[in-house]
């Protein structure tokens, strides 16, 4: 699940301690995503504890608010600068 906005995409990393893929994005990295059947490239970065991203995600997915509130520092992945591959 992701939130699309004017800047790009935001995804919440559920159970982030159990997952390692998002750690490759700390400090930023080039990424490739498929969005509605189209391959795009962009810059991905991991953000921890961002209130702005948490509020944006919870507004799009209201049922996630409880999970987000329980996480000590929710991890989000932000993908910017999306362009066709």
Helices and strands as residue ranges (DSSP letters): E 3-4, E 8-12, G 16-18, G 21-25, E 29-35, E 38-48, H 51-60, G 62-64, H 65-70, E 75-84
